[in-house]
């Protein structure tokens, strides 16, 4: 969108990867403390930006999509996973830093 080269990382891609890593790390920490067994975990962050004038790039939206596979995929463990994800969202330092200035949404999918 901002003129980067095809196939090359651009700053917004690197920023999105850092955000995904942050929420992923929080989820893993809380899941471990909650004894939630995971087979796999994938987190994707999509970042939307706008240009305001020649000197300003503004983040307008961040959406986290987390895809997990549970060791024991049952209703109890899915409920626990949703609780863990809610806790990770609540303590997410990005969300705490930005407040409501940038909408941040979260999605949890089970494989």
FENSUL-V289766 format. One record per residue. N is the residue number from 0. RES is the residue in one small letter. PHI is phi in whole degrees, 0 to 359 (none if undefined). OMEGA is omega in degrees with one decimal (* if undefined). NEAR is the number of other C-alpha atoms within 10 Angstrom. Layout:
n,res,phi,omega,near
N,RES,PHI,OMEGA,NEAR
N,RES,PHI,OMEGA,NEAR
//
This chain:
n,res,phi,omega,near
0,x,none,-175.7,6
1,x,254,173.2,11
2,x,95,178.0,6
3,x,289,179.9,10
4,x,276,177.7,8
5,x,303,177.0,7
6,x,82,-179.8,6
7,x,252,175.6,8
8,x,291,174.6,10
9,x,243,-175.5,13
10,x,307,-179.1,11
11,x,292,175.1,15
12,x,293,-179.8,14
13,x,294,177.8,11
14,x,296,178.8,14
15,x,299,178.2,19
16,x,297,178.2,16
17,x,295,178.1,13
18,x,296,178.9,23
19,x,299,179.0,20
20,x,297,-179.2,16
21,x,297,-177.5,16
22,x,291,177.7,23
23,x,298,-180.0,19
24,x,297,178.2,14
25,x,299,179.9,19
26,x,301,-179.4,23
27,x,298,179.5,18
28,x,298,-178.1,13
29,x,290,178.4,17
30,x,300,178.8,20
31,x,297,179.4,13
32,x,293,179.9,10
33,x,266,-178.2,13
34,x,57,174.8,10
35,x,269,-178.4,17
36,x,277,-179.8,16
37,x,245,170.8,17
38,x,270,-179.8,11
39,x,208,-178.9,12
40,x,211,176.5,15
41,x,225,179.0,13
42,x,235,178.8,20
43,x,237,174.4,18
44,x,244,174.5,21
45,x,253,-177.0,18
46,x,245,174.3,18
47,x,249,-178.6,15
48,x,227,172.8,14
49,x,232,175.2,13
50,x,262,174.0,12
51,x,241,-178.0,9
52,x,73,-176.8,7
53,x,275,-171.3,6
54,x,241,-170.8,6
55,x,223,168.8,9
56,x,253,-175.7,12
57,x,243,172.3,11
58,x,285,-177.4,15
59,x,249,-179.4,14
60,x,193,172.8,15
61,x,229,177.8,18
62,x,234,176.5,18
63,x,260,173.5,21
64,x,239,179.5,16
65,x,247,178.4,20
66,x,245,-177.3,15
67,x,231,169.5,18
68,x,238,-177.2,16
69,x,266,175.0,17
70,x,297,176.3,12
71,x,241,-176.0,13
72,x,275,176.7,14
73,x,220,-175.5,10
74,x,300,-178.9,9
75,x,297,-178.9,9
76,x,289,176.2,17
77,x,294,177.1,18
78,x,297,177.8,11
79,x,299,179.0,16
80,x,298,177.9,23
81,x,295,177.1,14
82,x,295,178.0,15
83,x,300,179.8,22
84,x,297,176.5,22
85,x,298,178.2,15
86,x,294,178.9,15
87,x,299,178.2,21
88,x,298,-176.5,20
89,x,297,-176.4,11
90,x,263,179.7,12
91,x,305,-177.7,16
92,x,296,177.9,15
93,x,292,178.7,14
94,x,298,179.8,17
95,x,294,-179.1,11
96,x,288,-176.3,10
97,x,276,-175.8,11
98,x,61,-179.8,11
99,x,265,-177.1,9
100,x,297,178.2,11
101,x,236,178.5,16
102,x,298,177.6,13
103,x,237,179.2,18
104,x,240,-174.8,14
105,x,228,179.2,13
106,x,222,178.6,13
107,x,242,179.4,14
108,x,239,177.2,12
109,x,257,178.6,13
110,x,271,*,10
//
